[in-house]
Amino acid sequence: MAIRLQAHGKINLTLDVLARRPDGYHEVEMIMQSIALHDVLEIEQQTSEISLFVSGISVTTKEDNLVLKAANLLKQMAPPEAGAIIRLHKNIPVAAGLAGGSTNAAAALRGLNALWDLGLSQEQLMKLAAQLGADVPFCLMGGTVIARGIGEKLTPLDLAPPFGVVLVKPAFGVSTAEVYQGLCLNELSKRPDMARMLEALKERNLEKVAGELANVLESMTLKLHPELITIKNYLREAGSQGVLMSGSGPTVFGLTENLAKAKEIAGQVHLPDCTVIATCMG
């Protein structure tokens, strides 16, 4: 038996950091949104061993890969003979703020739960997902979701409209830890207005949604990498109705009325050493 799963990336429509916790993590409140851009996992049975093969964008196949971490976590609940061959085709840029690793881990949990016939409930899988990373529970749920706590307390919303999304990922990566460490919560000028964004999404109004995009991490990442300001301005000038950095970056996204418009704008974006992808929310 072979199982094929899509592992969708995400963007943050809002991201607010409320406080630093004693354990070093940060309390957040954000609206997370699945996008059509996805990786593909193909999983089939083998005896005892877990093997991972990657194509497309290169990522490690060592034990610190989140797919292997998810598989090894689930294998603790499976019979000794349970094993799997996992083939991962990567389309989502790596270290981009798009939850590429987290969504692969979530897909591995779903797929191996079915392959090994473990019968774990969604609630049980969510608890395991939280052990793997703050974004993994959201990736297991997908859709349009309010995330609180460190990202693991999820409230699903009605699905947002399939607005187009233009992604621009620079060649460099960003250290999430460095961004959070440099963040001064009492110096933040613009914070997300959750109520206004929820109303804009309810009205399915792109102009209002675009106007409420806000990510407090952006201010710190832009200080570290001011070239992202050029990308933001470029996307606005090309016709995106709202532009924001996703997560801790460095990917910047622009919203459009539909996928066709996103493809049109992506075709006009010519920035050196940047990956440009047209996709949509959903």
Summary of the structure (lengths in Angstrom):
residues: 282
radius of gyration: 18.7
end to end distance: 28.5
largest distance: 57.3
contacts: 975
relative contact order: 0.18
helix: 35%
strand: 33%
